[in-house]
Amino acid sequence: MGIKNINLIVAGLVLLLVSAYIDNLRGPLIPILKDLYQLNYTQSGFFVFFSYPVAILFSFALGPLFNKFGTKSVAYGICVLGLATFVFPLLVDSYSKLLAFGVMIGAATSTFGTLCNILVIQGTESIARVRMMCALHMMYGAGSFVAPSMVTMLQAQGIAWNWYFLIGPPLLIVLIIVALKTAKIDDHEERIPQSMKISYRELIAVMCIALYVGAEVVTSMWLSSYLQDVKGLSLSESGFYLSLFFGFIFFSRMLGFFVVRPHNEVKAYWIALFAGAAGLGIGYLGYYWGFGLAGCMGLFFPVFLGRASTIFQSSWRSMTIWTLVVMQITLMILHFTVGNLADAVGLEIAFYLPMILIIAALLMVFYFKHLSGPDLKAPQTS
């Protein structure tokens, strides 16, 4: 089956489930926090924006930390950081503390996201890597699907937003710690240093992923606000379409797990990007189910990253870290841009950014394919 270490894979799967849940609580929380603290769009955007400088620093620091301390020690530290993040909302009673909480979310989600990918790649053989990456990112789809539904349900029950991060994630972190504790890891192999230098071809691959993630995350973060403030939908109605978007992300990655094999990986990620663009276009025309269909773009990330890890076999860990770093830089710029654009020209125009980004991703993938010669082809065994 191509599995080297099942405990690492389990820990990675659960970790991304937690990361997706807390990351995507922020989108549906923005309208609530905007009203609670009387914020404009720019101030609301800062709640997300300020998380990214810290996320960039934390992600980049993981390279030398993995080289020095190994997977388990770094993972335990990240779990402790996560638990502190879940508790901190109970202390939030002002806009300044809200921004501090946004910073903590950035640190937690960035390290969660980097670690879970490293755990799954380290726990699998090359032949099964794309399938297991699809399984991993199914967890992102699952956590993302649950998050807006939980906000709708908990708000209807009159539960304050400060408690949302304590419902479920702490118990899952304990499960992750147990899985890591019992994982048998080759201590010498995992501490073999990987240089943080990156080649031009690797950088283009990283940019492909960053542009895709920009399209996906800007959609997920601002769709609720767009549908409520521009189109006049209710919280529950906008929550439905956001859940539909995440549902399609989950479904596309589940389909990838069962269908995608080395011989059709390239076709799969092209289809994912075109489906995402088509869905967004349908949504802009007023058929809001199209925004749900746009979630099919979700297949791109695990397939492309999994394939890249087999192409660049000697630098997969450093490339994974660079991927997360560049993603955080991209998202920091985009969230700041969306908030300012929304205040300047209106959210309706600002929300065209996801379409621009997915088209840019398509062009970048085409360029990467042009750069990739025979030496960069992934294994074609099945």
Order of alpha helices (4+ residues) and beta strands (2+ residues): alpha-alpha-alpha-alpha-alpha-alpha-alpha-alpha-alpha-alpha-alpha-alpha-alpha-alpha-alpha-alpha
